[in-house]
Amino acid sequence: MKYVATIHVRPKAEVRDPQGEAIVGALNSLGLGVANVRTGKEIVVTFDAADESAARRATDIMGRELLANPVVEDFSVELAAG
């Protein structure tokens, strides 16, 4: 079965996010009163798996072993049958 995983990778809460800080400054200069911004990346992967359980295991491996740096980043996954 085909699955589509959207993997969101963001800096851990305790890790400084310089890009997010720059965006806060820029948005505030526009008068928007923003308090905090956390940046990240979104990776969309289409792949085949036997079932949803196998697809979730595969996306966990993708996030842990390749897409996110476990020292400074967290990841989350949205999985849909595709």
PDB file of N, CA, C and O in Angstrom:
ATOM      1  N   MET A   1       0.847  -1.180   0.000  1.00  0.00           N
ATOM      2  CA  MET A   1       0.000   0.000   0.000  1.00  0.00           C
ATOM      3  C   MET A   1       0.890   1.238   0.000  1.00  0.00           C
ATOM      4  O   MET A   1       1.965   1.240   0.600  1.00  0.00           O
ATOM      5  N   LYS A   2       0.446   2.266  -0.660  1.00  0.00           N
ATOM      6  CA  LYS A   2       1.200   3.510  -0.753  1.00  0.00           C
ATOM      7  C   LYS A   2       0.821   4.435   0.405  1.00  0.00           C
ATOM      8  O   LYS A   2      -0.352   4.547   0.762  1.00  0.00           O
ATOM      9  N   TYR A   3       1.825   5.097   0.987  1.00  0.00           N
ATOM     10  CA  TYR A   3       1.629   6.053   2.079  1.00  0.00           C
ATOM     11  C   TYR A   3       2.342   7.354   1.761  1.00  0.00           C
ATOM     12  O   TYR A   3       3.341   7.383   1.041  1.00  0.00           O
ATOM     13  N   VAL A   4       1.801   8.427   2.316  1.00  0.00           N
ATOM     14  CA  VAL A   4       2.445   9.734   2.224  1.00  0.00           C
ATOM     15  C   VAL A   4       2.700  10.197   3.644  1.00  0.00           C
ATOM     16  O   VAL A   4       1.770  10.334   4.439  1.00  0.00           O
ATOM     17  N   ALA A   5       3.971  10.438   3.960  1.00  0.00           N
ATOM     18  CA  ALA A   5       4.358  10.913   5.286  1.00  0.00           C
ATOM     19  C   ALA A   5       4.846  12.346   5.169  1.00  0.00           C
ATOM     20  O   ALA A   5       5.686  12.663   4.326  1.00  0.00           O
ATOM     21  N   THR A   6       4.318  13.199   6.015  1.00  0.00           N
ATOM     22  CA  THR A   6       4.834  14.559   6.141  1.00  0.00           C
ATOM     23  C   THR A   6       5.604  14.604   7.446  1.00  0.00           C
ATOM     24  O   THR A   6       5.031  14.448   8.524  1.00  0.00           O
ATOM     25  N   ILE A   7       6.892  14.815   7.342  1.00  0.00           N
ATOM     26  CA  ILE A   7       7.774  14.796   8.506  1.00  0.00           C
ATOM     27  C   ILE A   7       8.202  16.225   8.806  1.00  0.00           C
ATOM     28  O   ILE A   7       8.820  16.891   7.976  1.00  0.00           O
ATOM     29  N   HIS A   8       7.864  16.685  10.006  1.00  0.00           N
ATOM     30  CA  HIS A   8       8.194  18.041  10.447  1.00  0.00           C
ATOM     31  C   HIS A   8       9.417  17.956  11.364  1.00  0.00           C
ATOM     32  O   HIS A   8       9.414  17.214  12.346  1.00  0.00           O
ATOM     33  N   VAL A   9      10.447  18.713  11.038  1.00  0.00           N
ATOM     34  CA  VAL A   9      11.677  18.729  11.830  1.00  0.00           C
ATOM     35  C   VAL A   9      11.869  20.157  12.342  1.00  0.00           C
ATOM     36  O   VAL A   9      11.868  21.115  11.569  1.00  0.00           O
ATOM     37  N   ARG A  10      12.035  20.281  13.669  1.00  0.00           N
ATOM     38  CA  ARG A  10      12.202  21.602  14.288  1.00  0.00           C
ATOM     39  C   ARG A  10      13.269  21.529  15.364  1.00  0.00           C
ATOM     40  O   ARG A  10      13.526  20.458  15.915  1.00  0.00           O
ATOM     41  N   PRO A  11      13.896  22.668  15.670  1.00  0.00           N
ATOM     42  CA  PRO A  11      14.863  22.676  16.773  1.00  0.00           C
ATOM     43  C   PRO A  11      14.160  22.303  18.082  1.00  0.00           C
ATOM     44  O   PRO A  11      13.003  22.660  18.301  1.00  0.00           O
ATOM     45  N   LYS A  12      14.868  21.590  18.933  1.00  0.00           N
ATOM     46  CA  LYS A  12      14.316  21.289  20.255  1.00  0.00           C
ATOM     47  C   LYS A  12      14.024  22.587  20.990  1.00  0.00           C
ATOM     48  O   LYS A  12      14.649  23.613  20.718  1.00  0.00           O
ATOM     49  N   ALA A  13      13.082  22.549  21.916  1.00  0.00           N
ATOM     50  CA  ALA A  13      12.651  23.754  22.626  1.00  0.00           C
ATOM     51  C   ALA A  13      13.802  24.452  23.334  1.00  0.00           C
ATOM     52  O   ALA A  13      13.833  25.680  23.411  1.00  0.00           O
ATOM     53  N   GLU A  14      14.751  23.674  23.853  1.00  0.00           N
ATOM     54  CA  GLU A  14      15.855  24.271  24.603  1.00  0.00           C
ATOM     55  C   GLU A  14      16.999  24.769  23.717  1.00  0.00           C
ATOM     56  O   GLU A  14      17.977  25.328  24.215  1.00  0.00           O
ATOM     57  N   VAL A  15      16.873  24.566  22.403  1.00  0.00           N
ATOM     58  CA  VAL A  15      17.909  24.978  21.457  1.00  0.00           C
ATOM     59  C   VAL A  15      17.524  26.320  20.844  1.00  0.00           C
ATOM     60  O   VAL A  15      16.387  26.520  20.417  1.00  0.00           O
ATOM     61  N   ARG A  16      18.495  27.236  20.808  1.00  0.00           N
ATOM     62  CA  ARG A  16      18.272  28.550  20.221  1.00  0.00           C
ATOM     63  C   ARG A  16      17.964  28.404  18.730  1.00  0.00           C
ATOM     64  O   ARG A  16      18.534  27.550  18.052  1.00  0.00           O
ATOM     65  N   ASP A  17      17.059  29.244  18.228  1.00  0.00           N
ATOM     66  CA  ASP A  17      16.648  29.228  16.820  1.00  0.00           C
ATOM     67  C   ASP A  17      16.935  30.607  16.213  1.00  0.00           C
ATOM     68  O   ASP A  17      16.044  31.455  16.180  1.00  0.00           O
ATOM     69  N   PRO A  18      18.164  30.845  15.733  1.00  0.00           N
ATOM     70  CA  PRO A  18      18.520  32.162  15.208  1.00  0.00           C
ATOM     71  C   PRO A  18      17.627  32.619  14.042  1.00  0.00           C
ATOM     72  O   PRO A  18      17.300  33.801  13.939  1.00  0.00           O
ATOM     73  N   GLN A  19      17.240  31.697  13.179  1.00  0.00           N
ATOM     74  CA  GLN A  19      16.372  32.063  12.066  1.00  0.00           C
ATOM     75  C   GLN A  19      15.004  32.513  12.586  1.00  0.00           C
ATOM     76  O   GLN A  19      14.439  33.492  12.099  1.00  0.00           O
ATOM     77  N   GLY A  20      14.485  31.796  13.569  1.00  0.00           N
ATOM     78  CA  GLY A  20      13.215  32.190  14.182  1.00  0.00           C
ATOM     79  C   GLY A  20      13.309  33.553  14.846  1.00  0.00           C
ATOM     80  O   GLY A  20      12.383  34.359  14.756  1.00  0.00           O
ATOM     81  N   GLU A  21      14.433  33.813  15.517  1.00  0.00           N
ATOM     82  CA  GLU A  21      14.636  35.113  16.166  1.00  0.00           C
ATOM     83  C   GLU A  21      14.670  36.233  15.135  1.00  0.00           C
ATOM     84  O   GLU A  21      14.116  37.307  15.369  1.00  0.00           O
ATOM     85  N   ALA A  22      15.316  35.993  13.995  1.00  0.00           N
ATOM     86  CA  ALA A  22      15.362  36.997  12.933  1.00  0.00           C
ATOM     87  C   ALA A  22      13.962  37.266  12.379  1.00  0.00           C
ATOM     88  O   ALA A  22      13.618  38.410  12.083  1.00  0.00           O
ATOM     89  N   ILE A  23      13.166  36.222  12.240  1.00  0.00           N
ATOM     90  CA  ILE A  23      11.801  36.392  11.747  1.00  0.00           C
ATOM     91  C   ILE A  23      10.966  37.191  12.731  1.00  0.00           C
ATOM     92  O   ILE A  23      10.168  38.035  12.326  1.00  0.00           O
ATOM     93  N   VAL A  24      11.142  36.930  14.038  1.00  0.00           N
ATOM     94  CA  VAL A  24      10.427  37.710  15.055  1.00  0.00           C
ATOM     95  C   VAL A  24      10.746  39.188  14.888  1.00  0.00           C
ATOM     96  O   VAL A  24       9.848  40.030  14.883  1.00  0.00           O
ATOM     97  N   GLY A  25      12.041  39.500  14.750  1.00  0.00           N
ATOM     98  CA  GLY A  25      12.439  40.895  14.578  1.00  0.00           C
ATOM     99  C   GLY A  25      11.820  41.528  13.342  1.00  0.00           C
ATOM    100  O   GLY A  25      11.348  42.664  13.392  1.00  0.00           O
ATOM    101  N   ALA A  26      11.822  40.804  12.241  1.00  0.00           N
ATOM    102  CA  ALA A  26      11.266  41.331  10.996  1.00  0.00           C
ATOM    103  C   ALA A  26       9.752  41.533  11.105  1.00  0.00           C
ATOM    104  O   ALA A  26       9.227  42.556  10.665  1.00  0.00           O
ATOM    105  N   LEU A  27       9.058  40.566  11.687  1.00  0.00           N
ATOM    106  CA  LEU A  27       7.604  40.695  11.832  1.00  0.00           C
ATOM    107  C   LEU A  27       7.248  41.833  12.782  1.00  0.00           C
ATOM    108  O   LEU A  27       6.290  42.571  12.548  1.00  0.00           O
ATOM    109  N   ASN A  28       8.025  41.971  13.858  1.00  0.00           N
ATOM    110  CA  ASN A  28       7.766  43.077  14.783  1.00  0.00           C
ATOM    111  C   ASN A  28       8.033  44.417  14.126  1.00  0.00           C
ATOM    112  O   ASN A  28       7.357  45.398  14.433  1.00  0.00           O
ATOM    113  N   SER A  29       9.014  44.479  13.218  1.00  0.00           N
ATOM    114  CA  SER A  29       9.284  45.741  12.511  1.00  0.00           C
ATOM    115  C   SER A  29       8.122  46.111  11.585  1.00  0.00           C
ATOM    116  O   SER A  29       7.979  47.271  11.197  1.00  0.00           O
ATOM    117  N   LEU A  30       7.305  45.134  11.239  1.00  0.00           N
ATOM    118  CA  LEU A  30       6.098  45.396  10.452  1.00  0.00           C
ATOM    119  C   LEU A  30       4.913  45.770  11.340  1.00  0.00           C
ATOM    120  O   LEU A  30       3.808  46.001  10.849  1.00  0.00           O
ATOM    121  N   GLY A  31       5.154  45.827  12.658  1.00  0.00           N
ATOM    122  CA  GLY A  31       4.110  46.192  13.601  1.00  0.00           C
ATOM    123  C   GLY A  31       3.162  45.054  13.940  1.00  0.00           C
ATOM    124  O   GLY A  31       2.019  45.300  14.323  1.00  0.00           O
ATOM    125  N   LEU A  32       3.621  43.797  13.804  1.00  0.00           N
ATOM    126  CA  LEU A  32       2.729  42.665  14.013  1.00  0.00           C
ATOM    127  C   LEU A  32       2.755  42.089  15.422  1.00  0.00           C
ATOM    128  O   LEU A  32       1.950  41.210  15.729  1.00  0.00           O
ATOM    129  N   GLY A  33       3.643  42.546  16.279  1.00  0.00           N
ATOM    130  CA  GLY A  33       3.640  42.143  17.684  1.00  0.00           C
ATOM    131  C   GLY A  33       3.810  40.656  17.918  1.00  0.00           C
ATOM    132  O   GLY A  33       3.089  40.079  18.733  1.00  0.00           O
ATOM    133  N   VAL A  34       4.735  40.026  17.232  1.00  0.00           N
ATOM    134  CA  VAL A  34       4.966  38.591  17.366  1.00  0.00           C
ATOM    135  C   VAL A  34       5.900  38.325  18.541  1.00  0.00           C
ATOM    136  O   VAL A  34       6.908  39.012  18.703  1.00  0.00           O
ATOM    137  N   ALA A  35       5.566  37.328  19.363  1.00  0.00           N
ATOM    138  CA  ALA A  35       6.374  37.021  20.549  1.00  0.00           C
ATOM    139  C   ALA A  35       7.427  35.947  20.291  1.00  0.00           C
ATOM    140  O   ALA A  35       8.524  36.011  20.847  1.00  0.00           O
ATOM    141  N   ASN A  36       7.104  34.961  19.453  1.00  0.00           N
ATOM    142  CA  ASN A  36       8.031  33.851  19.264  1.00  0.00           C
ATOM    143  C   ASN A  36       7.788  33.186  17.914  1.00  0.00           C
ATOM    144  O   ASN A  36       6.651  33.090  17.452  1.00  0.00           O
ATOM    145  N   VAL A  37       8.871  32.730  17.287  1.00  0.00           N
ATOM    146  CA  VAL A  37       8.788  31.965  16.044  1.00  0.00           C
ATOM    147  C   VAL A  37       9.786  30.825  16.152  1.00  0.00           C
ATOM    148  O   VAL A  37      10.930  31.033  16.556  1.00  0.00           O
ATOM    149  N   ARG A  38       9.361  29.632  15.795  1.00  0.00           N
ATOM    150  CA  ARG A  38      10.259  28.474  15.689  1.00  0.00           C
ATOM    151  C   ARG A  38      10.223  28.027  14.237  1.00  0.00           C
ATOM    152  O   ARG A  38       9.150  27.784  13.684  1.00  0.00           O
ATOM    153  N   THR A  39      11.379  27.920  13.627  1.00  0.00           N
ATOM    154  CA  THR A  39      11.447  27.506  12.237  1.00  0.00           C
ATOM    155  C   THR A  39      11.744  26.016  12.155  1.00  0.00           C
ATOM    156  O   THR A  39      12.071  25.378  13.156  1.00  0.00           O
ATOM    157  N   GLY A  40      11.627  25.486  10.976  1.00  0.00           N
ATOM    158  CA  GLY A  40      11.930  24.079  10.773  1.00  0.00           C
ATOM    159  C   GLY A  40      11.827  23.741   9.315  1.00  0.00           C
ATOM    160  O   GLY A  40      11.843  24.614   8.447  1.00  0.00           O
ATOM    161  N   LYS A  41      11.722  22.458   9.059  1.00  0.00           N
ATOM    162  CA  LYS A  41      11.579  22.012   7.680  1.00  0.00           C
ATOM    163  C   LYS A  41      10.502  20.949   7.616  1.00  0.00           C
ATOM    164  O   LYS A  41      10.209  20.272   8.602  1.00  0.00           O
ATOM    165  N   GLU A  42       9.925  20.818   6.447  1.00  0.00           N
ATOM    166  CA  GLU A  42       8.882  19.831   6.193  1.00  0.00           C
ATOM    167  C   GLU A  42       9.348  18.962   5.033  1.00  0.00           C
ATOM    168  O   GLU A  42       9.702  19.469   3.969  1.00  0.00           O
ATOM    169  N   ILE A  43       9.345  17.666   5.245  1.00  0.00           N
ATOM    170  CA  ILE A  43       9.750  16.720   4.220  1.00  0.00           C
ATOM    171  C   ILE A  43       8.554  15.820   3.921  1.00  0.00           C
ATOM    172  O   ILE A  43       7.993  15.213   4.834  1.00  0.00           O
ATOM    173  N   VAL A  44       8.167  15.730   2.670  1.00  0.00           N
ATOM    174  CA  VAL A  44       7.040  14.889   2.268  1.00  0.00           C
ATOM    175  C   VAL A  44       7.606  13.695   1.501  1.00  0.00           C
ATOM    176  O   VAL A  44       8.295  13.856   0.494  1.00  0.00           O
ATOM    177  N   VAL A  45       7.303  12.491   1.998  1.00  0.00           N
ATOM    178  CA  VAL A  45       7.840  11.254   1.429  1.00  0.00           C
ATOM    179  C   VAL A  45       6.678  10.343   1.029  1.00  0.00           C
ATOM    180  O   VAL A  45       5.784  10.078   1.832  1.00  0.00           O
ATOM    181  N   THR A  46       6.699   9.873  -0.202  1.00  0.00           N
ATOM    182  CA  THR A  46       5.718   8.894  -0.665  1.00  0.00           C
ATOM    183  C   THR A  46       6.441   7.560  -0.802  1.00  0.00           C
ATOM    184  O   THR A  46       7.489   7.475  -1.442  1.00  0.00           O
ATOM    185  N   PHE A  47       5.872   6.518  -0.195  1.00  0.00           N
ATOM    186  CA  PHE A  47       6.546   5.212  -0.174  1.00  0.00           C
ATOM    187  C   PHE A  47       5.530   4.095  -0.013  1.00  0.00           C
ATOM    188  O   PHE A  47       4.368   4.333   0.318  1.00  0.00           O
ATOM    189  N   ASP A  48       5.982   2.878  -0.252  1.00  0.00           N
ATOM    190  CA  ASP A  48       5.136   1.701  -0.093  1.00  0.00           C
ATOM    191  C   ASP A  48       5.460   1.004   1.224  1.00  0.00           C
ATOM    192  O   ASP A  48       6.619   0.940   1.634  1.00  0.00           O
ATOM    193  N   ALA A  49       4.435   0.488   1.876  1.00  0.00           N
ATOM    194  CA  ALA A  49       4.596  -0.301   3.095  1.00  0.00           C
ATOM    195  C   ALA A  49       3.462  -1.313   3.146  1.00  0.00           C
ATOM    196  O   ALA A  49       2.397  -1.102   2.566  1.00  0.00           O
ATOM    197  N   ALA A  50       3.703  -2.414   3.847  1.00  0.00           N
ATOM    198  CA  ALA A  50       2.716  -3.489   3.929  1.00  0.00           C
ATOM    199  C   ALA A  50       1.426  -3.052   4.610  1.00  0.00           C
ATOM    200  O   ALA A  50       0.334  -3.446   4.203  1.00  0.00           O
ATOM    201  N   ASP A  51       1.564  -2.228   5.657  1.00  0.00           N
ATOM    202  CA  ASP A  51       0.398  -1.749   6.411  1.00  0.00           C
ATOM    203  C   ASP A  51       0.798  -0.493   7.175  1.00  0.00           C
ATOM    204  O   ASP A  51       1.944  -0.051   7.098  1.00  0.00           O
ATOM    205  N   GLU A  52      -0.156   0.081   7.916  1.00  0.00           N
ATOM    206  CA  GLU A  52       0.112   1.333   8.629  1.00  0.00           C
ATOM    207  C   GLU A  52       1.199   1.173   9.683  1.00  0.00           C
ATOM    208  O   GLU A  52       2.019   2.072   9.869  1.00  0.00           O
ATOM    209  N   SER A  53       1.213   0.055  10.360  1.00  0.00           N
ATOM    210  CA  SER A  53       2.234  -0.184  11.375  1.00  0.00           C
ATOM    211  C   SER A  53       3.635  -0.177  10.756  1.00  0.00           C
ATOM    212  O   SER A  53       4.556   0.429  11.303  1.00  0.00           O
ATOM    213  N   ALA A  54       3.787  -0.835   9.642  1.00  0.00           N
ATOM    214  CA  ALA A  54       5.082  -0.852   8.948  1.00  0.00           C
ATOM    215  C   ALA A  54       5.438   0.538   8.439  1.00  0.00           C
ATOM    216  O   ALA A  54       6.605   0.929   8.465  1.00  0.00           O
ATOM    217  N   ALA A  55       4.451   1.278   7.980  1.00  0.00           N
ATOM    218  CA  ALA A  55       4.694   2.643   7.508  1.00  0.00           C
ATOM    219  C   ALA A  55       5.165   3.529   8.655  1.00  0.00           C
ATOM    220  O   ALA A  55       6.080   4.335   8.482  1.00  0.00           O
ATOM    221  N   ARG A  56       4.542   3.385   9.835  1.00  0.00           N
ATOM    222  CA  ARG A  56       4.968   4.181  10.994  1.00  0.00           C
ATOM    223  C   ARG A  56       6.389   3.816  11.428  1.00  0.00           C
ATOM    224  O   ARG A  56       7.176   4.693  11.785  1.00  0.00           O
ATOM    225  N   ARG A  57       6.709   2.543  11.397  1.00  0.00           N
ATOM    226  CA  ARG A  57       8.082   2.130  11.730  1.00  0.00           C
ATOM    227  C   ARG A  57       9.080   2.738  10.747  1.00  0.00           C
ATOM    228  O   ARG A  57      10.148   3.206  11.139  1.00  0.00           O
ATOM    229  N   ALA A  58       8.718   2.724   9.468  1.00  0.00           N
ATOM    230  CA  ALA A  58       9.603   3.292   8.446  1.00  0.00           C
ATOM    231  C   ALA A  58       9.811   4.792   8.649  1.00  0.00           C
ATOM    232  O   ALA A  58      10.932   5.286   8.528  1.00  0.00           O
ATOM    233  N   THR A  59       8.731   5.518   8.957  1.00  0.00           N
ATOM    234  CA  THR A  59       8.890   6.967   9.152  1.00  0.00           C
ATOM    235  C   THR A  59       9.685   7.271  10.408  1.00  0.00           C
ATOM    236  O   THR A  59      10.400   8.272  10.458  1.00  0.00           O
ATOM    237  N   ASP A  60       9.573   6.428  11.423  1.00  0.00           N
ATOM    238  CA  ASP A  60      10.385   6.617  12.622  1.00  0.00           C
ATOM    239  C   ASP A  60      11.873   6.467  12.289  1.00  0.00           C
ATOM    240  O   ASP A  60      12.705   7.242  12.761  1.00  0.00           O
ATOM    241  N   ILE A  61      12.192   5.473  11.482  1.00  0.00           N
ATOM    242  CA  ILE A  61      13.585   5.289  11.054  1.00  0.00           C
ATOM    243  C   ILE A  61      14.047   6.487  10.223  1.00  0.00           C
ATOM    244  O   ILE A  61      15.165   6.971  10.396  1.00  0.00           O
ATOM    245  N   MET A  62      13.194   6.957   9.331  1.00  0.00           N
ATOM    246  CA  MET A  62      13.542   8.118   8.510  1.00  0.00           C
ATOM    247  C   MET A  62      13.906   9.315   9.382  1.00  0.00           C
ATOM    248  O   MET A  62      14.935   9.960   9.180  1.00  0.00           O
ATOM    249  N   GLY A  63      13.043   9.599  10.354  1.00  0.00           N
ATOM    250  CA  GLY A  63      13.281  10.756  11.224  1.00  0.00           C
ATOM    251  C   GLY A  63      14.489  10.583  12.116  1.00  0.00           C
ATOM    252  O   GLY A  63      15.332  11.476  12.195  1.00  0.00           O
ATOM    253  N   ARG A  64      14.588   9.437  12.798  1.00  0.00           N
ATOM    254  CA  ARG A  64      15.676   9.213  13.761  1.00  0.00           C
ATOM    255  C   ARG A  64      17.040   9.086  13.115  1.00  0.00           C
ATOM    256  O   ARG A  64      18.028   9.599  13.640  1.00  0.00           O
ATOM    257  N   GLU A  65      17.104   8.397  11.964  1.00  0.00           N
ATOM    258  CA  GLU A  65      18.405   8.057  11.405  1.00  0.00           C
ATOM    259  C   GLU A  65      18.888   8.965  10.284  1.00  0.00           C
ATOM    260  O   GLU A  65      20.063   8.916   9.922  1.00  0.00           O
ATOM    261  N   LEU A  66      18.006   9.795   9.724  1.00  0.00           N
ATOM    262  CA  LEU A  66      18.452  10.613   8.602  1.00  0.00           C
ATOM    263  C   LEU A  66      17.954  12.057   8.643  1.00  0.00           C
ATOM    264  O   LEU A  66      18.752  12.983   8.497  1.00  0.00           O
ATOM    265  N   LEU A  67      16.679  12.262   8.833  1.00  0.00           N
ATOM    266  CA  LEU A  67      16.101  13.583   8.602  1.00  0.00           C
ATOM    267  C   LEU A  67      16.270  14.567   9.750  1.00  0.00           C
ATOM    268  O   LEU A  67      16.315  15.775   9.518  1.00  0.00           O
ATOM    269  N   ALA A  68      16.366  14.079  10.980  1.00  0.00           N
ATOM    270  CA  ALA A  68      16.516  14.967  12.135  1.00  0.00           C
ATOM    271  C   ALA A  68      17.811  14.644  12.867  1.00  0.00           C
ATOM    272  O   ALA A  68      18.201  13.482  12.988  1.00  0.00           O
ATOM    273  N   ASN A  69      18.462  15.682  13.346  1.00  0.00           N
ATOM    274  CA  ASN A  69      19.643  15.516  14.191  1.00  0.00           C
ATOM    275  C   ASN A  69      19.138  15.376  15.628  1.00  0.00           C
ATOM    276  O   ASN A  69      18.672  16.361  16.200  1.00  0.00           O
ATOM    277  N   PRO A  70      19.213  14.193  16.226  1.00  0.00           N
ATOM    278  CA  PRO A  70      18.598  13.971  17.537  1.00  0.00           C
ATOM    279  C   PRO A  70      19.198  14.807  18.665  1.00  0.00           C
ATOM    280  O   PRO A  70      18.588  14.933  19.727  1.00  0.00           O
ATOM    281  N   VAL A  71      20.365  15.371  18.456  1.00  0.00           N
ATOM    282  CA  VAL A  71      20.986  16.206  19.485  1.00  0.00           C
ATOM    283  C   VAL A  71      20.269  17.544  19.606  1.00  0.00           C
ATOM    284  O   VAL A  71      20.083  18.048  20.713  1.00  0.00           O
ATOM    285  N   VAL A  72      19.864  18.124  18.475  1.00  0.00           N
ATOM    286  CA  VAL A  72      19.299  19.478  18.502  1.00  0.00           C
ATOM    287  C   VAL A  72      17.906  19.595  17.890  1.00  0.00           C
ATOM    288  O   VAL A  72      17.302  20.667  17.938  1.00  0.00           O
ATOM    289  N   GLU A  73      17.381  18.502  17.311  1.00  0.00           N
ATOM    290  CA  GLU A  73      16.090  18.589  16.638  1.00  0.00           C
ATOM    291  C   GLU A  73      15.125  17.504  17.105  1.00  0.00           C
ATOM    292  O   GLU A  73      15.528  16.410  17.500  1.00  0.00           O
ATOM    293  N   ASP A  74      13.849  17.840  17.048  1.00  0.00           N
ATOM    294  CA  ASP A  74      12.758  16.888  17.243  1.00  0.00           C
ATOM    295  C   ASP A  74      12.034  16.741  15.909  1.00  0.00           C
ATOM    296  O   ASP A  74      12.139  17.606  15.039  1.00  0.00           O
ATOM    297  N   PHE A  75      11.301  15.642  15.755  1.00  0.00           N
ATOM    298  CA  PHE A  75      10.491  15.487  14.549  1.00  0.00           C
ATOM    299  C   PHE A  75       9.141  14.904  14.911  1.00  0.00           C
ATOM    300  O   PHE A  75       8.981  14.224  15.925  1.00  0.00           O
ATOM    301  N   SER A  76       8.180  15.188  14.059  1.00  0.00           N
ATOM    302  CA  SER A  76       6.860  14.595  14.188  1.00  0.00           C
ATOM    303  C   SER A  76       6.419  14.159  12.793  1.00  0.00           C
ATOM    304  O   SER A  76       6.927  14.648  11.784  1.00  0.00           O
ATOM    305  N   VAL A  77       5.462  13.226  12.757  1.00  0.00           N
ATOM    306  CA  VAL A  77       5.056  12.642  11.479  1.00  0.00           C
ATOM    307  C   VAL A  77       3.541  12.683  11.347  1.00  0.00           C
ATOM    308  O   VAL A  77       2.813  12.347  12.280  1.00  0.00           O
ATOM    309  N   GLU A  78       3.082  13.099  10.180  1.00  0.00           N
ATOM    310  CA  GLU A  78       1.684  12.948   9.783  1.00  0.00           C
ATOM    311  C   GLU A  78       1.680  11.897   8.681  1.00  0.00           C
ATOM    312  O   GLU A  78       2.384  12.040   7.681  1.00  0.00           O
ATOM    313  N   LEU A  79       0.897  10.850   8.858  1.00  0.00           N
ATOM    314  CA  LEU A  79       0.899   9.742   7.907  1.00  0.00           C
ATOM    315  C   LEU A  79      -0.507   9.572   7.321  1.00  0.00           C
ATOM    316  O   LEU A  79      -1.506   9.581   8.041  1.00  0.00           O
ATOM    317  N   ALA A  80      -0.551   9.418   6.011  1.00  0.00           N
ATOM    318  CA  ALA A  80      -1.835   9.196   5.337  1.00  0.00           C
ATOM    319  C   ALA A  80      -1.662   8.139   4.266  1.00  0.00           C
ATOM    320  O   ALA A  80      -0.604   8.027   3.647  1.00  0.00           O
ATOM    321  N   ALA A  81      -2.712   7.368   4.057  1.00  0.00           N
ATOM    322  CA  ALA A  81      -2.702   6.425   2.944  1.00  0.00           C
ATOM    323  C   ALA A  81      -2.751   7.246   1.659  1.00  0.00           C
ATOM    324  O   ALA A  81      -3.487   8.228   1.562  1.00  0.00           O
ATOM    325  N   GLY A  82      -1.967   6.833   0.687  1.00  0.00           N
ATOM    326  CA  GLY A  82      -1.888   7.634  -0.513  1.00  0.00           C
ATOM    327  C   GLY A  82      -2.199   6.845  -1.703  1.00  0.00           C
ATOM    328  O   GLY A  82      -2.179   7.371  -2.815  1.00  0.00           O
TER     329      GLY A  82
END
